[in-house]
Amino acid sequence: MELTVAITGASGTIYARRTLQLLAESGVVDTINLIMSGTAATVAQVELGVNLKDPNAAKLNAWLGLPSDSKLIRYWRLDNLAAKPSSGSHKQAGMIIVPCSMGTLGAIASGAGTNLIHRAADVCLKEGRKLLLVPRETPYNAIHLENMLRLSHAGARILPASPGFYHRPKTIDDLVEHLCFRILDQFDIPHSKKSQWTGEEVAQGE
Ligand SMILES: Cc1cc2nc3c(=O)[nH]c(=O)nc-3n(C[C@H](O)[C@H](O)[C@H](O)COP(=O)(O)O)c2cc1C
């Protein structure tokens, strides 16, 4: 399977990192077209203390803990509108934008994108391929909400970065991973299944 993953400048670079690692571990994804916005690198520096400006394969593989010679990640520059994901004739399963800023979300919702992330998302919508957005902002204003509804009507799936607690997470990694499992579920990509609710009898209190 081939997928495009975009990282934008919303809070939550850690979601992107874990999603990419789980895609790598799944054994069913052989190519990930990776695109990053300029602000994504700023947020990565702030939140994880990592320098992802102008990354190359070696830097990205090291960040993700992949073998240095791994060919899984194919990095495309944001201004490269001739990149593979910018054409509908290039077949792939779809695209994940994690985390997705309100700026990127608005640009895609308007249909007037200016960079490779916007274009690749637009291509997924026009080709009827899966487009999964993991927006992060709080609170949402009416423009954010209307943009999300608009994108949902156009065929995108909105999976907000709002982790659940019903699996009783002990660590931040537990919280992050549970959300990333839900991302993989949208593409039927296998993982350890720890996110599946198996049903439980819960006694109702007085
Ligand atoms: C540390 C940091 C955290 C940010 N967090 C968010 C956020 O959670 N959601 C959001 O929509 N924008 C957030 N922003 C603002 C976006 O990065 C900004 O709107 C940017 O223009 C988005 O561009 P992009 O979509 O091309 O990445 C944050 C910026 C910084 C520097």
The ligand as an ORCA input file, in Angstrom:
! r2SCAN-3c Opt
* xyz 0 1
  C       3.916     25.960     18.836
  C       2.755     26.201     17.920
  C       1.575     25.521     18.124
  C       0.478     25.718     17.265
  N      -0.659     24.997     17.496
  C      -1.681     25.107     16.621
  C      -2.821     24.257     16.765
  O      -2.922     23.432     17.674
  N      -3.793     24.356     15.830
  C      -3.713     25.232     14.776
  O      -4.641     25.259     13.949
  N      -2.650     26.059     14.634
  C      -1.639     26.018     15.521
  N      -0.531     26.805     15.364
  C      -0.552     27.846     14.315
  C      -0.203     27.299     12.944
  O       1.085     26.735     12.958
  C      -0.279     28.426     11.916
  O      -1.630     28.811     11.733
  C       0.338     28.060     10.597
  O       0.201     29.152      9.704
  C      -0.280     26.833      9.991
  O       0.348     26.598      8.751
  P       0.378     25.153      8.105
  O      -1.027     24.674      8.068
  O       0.927     25.400      6.729
  O       1.257     24.300      8.920
  C       0.577     26.636     16.201
  C       1.791     27.311     15.994
  C       2.854     27.097     16.835
  C       4.156     27.806     16.556
*
